[in-house]
Amino acid sequence: MENTCRLISTWNGYVSYLISERGVSPTTAEIYRRCIAMYLKSGKTEEEYYFDVLLNERYSSSFKHNMYFALKWHAKMHNRPFNMKKNKLERKVRMNISLEKCWALLEAITEEDLKLAVYLALNTGLRPSEVLGLELGDIDFEEGYLLVKRTKTYRERIVPINKKTMVELKRFAYNNGIKGGSLFTMSRDRFSKLILRYSRKLGFKVTPYMLRHTFATLFVENNGNLLILKNIMGHSQISTTERYVHESKRMIKSGYDKACPEF
């Protein structure tokens, strides 16, 4: 019991250090906390443990990347050396779904709140946590935009919404007697599980983040401005947004057809 309390105290102190001293978001801090929970069971130094993690082929490059920073800041917090080199993070292609699959998914969903959450994600590119954290007071029905407050980067941003989305939001709030506060009560875990369940019944797989990627990909393929997309998505760097251009098969094929020399 005493050891458990000591561990909890250590984790809480570490999370506070990450957020206040290192400017890490609460979501990322929680990921690092879990990494440190694994490390504390090893009885090794941060450098020794990270070396073991690097050699373990079962761990993904993303896991190793998170573990590197978790251990680095943990060592810094305790004034211990950490002179390890960061692993190279492998960037996977962000998956999206076709318009036809979007329509099929929306048609199949019977729960009113889930259907609206999916529809909202597809039309705004909001992160899952941003969709579920949306409050009625965050919506400006006159001007046609959302004020996204609970963001990954701590930066509030304005996201436009079209007339059809506004109508759906108004109808949902009216039908459910919502006059203020949160629009959705479902957890992120339930949101994810329900989307996965419906999509698998339709013969494909969809995750909440794929809805966000689908919005961004279609925005780019419709010749949307990248700087505007960057602001809508809440990206800190334009390079993150540019990846949607590089990963769009349709845009690559279109560019190839226009520029490919003929012999």
N, C-alpha and C positions, 0 to 999 in steps of 0.2 A: 504493500500500500504506500509506504514511504517513497519507494523508488518510482512508483507511478505518479505520485504528486510532484516529485522532483522533475520528472520528464515533462509533465504538463506545464510546469513553471518555466522550464527551459524553452519549450516550444512557443509559449506565449511571449516570452522575452525576445525570442528570435524573430517572431512575426512583427512585433512592435518595432524592432530594429530595422527590419527590411522596409517597412512602410515609412517610418519617420526619418531614418538616416540615409536610406538608399533609394527612396522614391519609387519603390516597387508597388504595383497595384495589389489590392487585397486578393484578387483571383490568383495572380502569380505567386504571391506570398504563401498562399495555401498550398500551391503545388510544391514550392520549395520546402515548406514545413513537412510535407509527407516524405520528401526525399531525406530530410534530416532525421525523421523518425526511423527510417531504415538504417541510416548511417549510425545512429546512437546505439543500435543493437550490436554493432560490429566490434566495438572495443578497439578500433584502429584510429590512426590519425586521418585527417581529411585527405591528405595526399595519398596515403596508402589505400584508403577506400576508393578514391576516384580511379586509381590505377587498376584496381580489381574490376570496377565498373567498365572501364575502357576495354578490358580484355574479354568481357562477357559478351559473346555474340548474340545472346538472347535479348539483350537490351537494344532498343531502337536508338537511332542517332538523336532523336528528339528527347528521349529519356536521359541520355548521356549529357546532352546540352543543358537540360534543366538541372541535372545533378551537379554539373560543373559550377554553375552559379550559386546553387544552394550551398555547396561545400565551401566555395570561395568566400561568400559573405559570412558564413558561419565561422570560418577561420579568422577572418578580419575582425569579427565581433569579439573574439577571444584573444586577439593579438597573437595569432599563430601563423606561421608561414604557409603559403599555398602557391607554389611555383610551378603548377601544372599547366600544360598547354591545352586550350579548349579544343574539343573535337570539332570536326567539320560537320555542320548541320546539313543533312540531305533534304532538299526541298522537294516535296511530293507535289504532283499536279493536283490542284484543287478541283474536286469533282462537282459537277453541276448536273441538272436534269433538263430534258427537253421540254418545250412548251406542252407537247402532247401528254407527257407524264405529269406535268403540273396540273393540267386540266383533269386528268384521271384521278389524281390524288385528292383534289378539292371536291370532286364529284362523289368520291367514295366516303369521305369523312362525314359522319352523322352528328358529332358533337359540335354545337354552335360555337363554343369558345375556342375549340381546337381549330375549327375551320377558319375562324377569323384570325387566329394567331399565325397560321400558315399563310393565309392570304396577305396579311400585313407584312410578314417577312419577305414574301416574294415581290411585293410592290415597293418596299422601302430599303431592303438590304440590311435591316437592323440585326444585330447579334441576338441570339436566343434570349440572353439575360435582359437585353434592352426591350425586346418585345414583351416579355412577361412582366417587366418592371414598369411598363407604361401606365400612367395615370390619366384619368379623364381631363384633369387640369393641364396636362402637357400638350393637349391638342388645341390648336387654334383653327376652329372651323371657318372663321371668316376669311383668314388669310391663306388657309390651306397648307399648314405645315405642322410638324411635331417638334417639340423641344425635348431632345433626348438628354436626360440629366444623369442617369446612372450608367456611366460609360466605363469601359475598360481603361481608358487613358485619362480619366478624370476631367476631360474637356467636354463641356456641354456643346451640343451642335444642333443646328436646325436641319430637319429633313423634310422636303416637300412631300405632299400626298395628293393624289389625284381625286377628282370628284367622286368616282365610284367607291374609292376606299373611305372617303369621308362619310358617304351614305351608309356604308356597312358598319362603320364605327358608331354612328348615331343610332342606327337601328339596334345594334347589340346593346348599347347603353340603355336605350329606352325599354327594350324587351326584358331586360334584367334588372330594371329599377336602379341603375347605377347613376348617382347624381354627383359623385366625387370619389376620389381615392382610386385604388387599383382597378384596372379593367379585368385582369386575369387573376385567378386564385390557384391555378395549377402550378406544380413545381416544375423545375427544368427537367428533372428526371422523368416525370410523367409525360411531359411534352415530347421528350426524345423517344420514349418507349412507344407512345401511341403513334407517332409518325412512322416509326420503324415497322410497327405491326400492320398498319394500313398499307404501306408501300410494299411490304413483302407479300401481302395477299394479292397485290396487283402484279407481282412478278419482278419487282425491282427493289432497290434499297435506297432510302432517303434518310438523311440525318438533318437536324436543325441547321447546321452550318452550311449544308448543301443548298438550302433555300437562299441563304445570303449570297453564296457564290453564284447561284443561278441568276439572281437579280443583277449582280455586277457584270456577269458575262453577257447577258442580253443587252444591258445598257451600253456596253462597249460595242457589241455587234450592231447595234442600232445607231452607231456613229456618235454616241454620247461623248461629251467633253471629259477628258481624264481628270482635270482639276476639279470639276464639279463633282465627279464620282468620288474623288478622294475626300472631299468635304462631306458628302452624303454618307460614305462608309466609315468616316472617322479615322482614317489612316493617318499616322504620324508622318510617313514619308511617301512621296509619289512613287518610289520604286515598288512599294507594296501594291499599289494600284496598277502599275504598268504590267504586273505579272498576268493580269486578266487578258491583256492584249496578246502576250506571248503564249498563253495557254489556250486561247480560243482556236479550235480547229477550223471553224468557219472563216475566221479572219486570216489565218495562215493560208488556207486554201485559196481565199479570194485574192490575197496579196501575191500568191504564187501564180495564179491564172493571169493576173495583170502584168507581172514583171518577168515571167519565165521566157527566156529566149527560145526561138524556134529554129531548128536546123533542117 
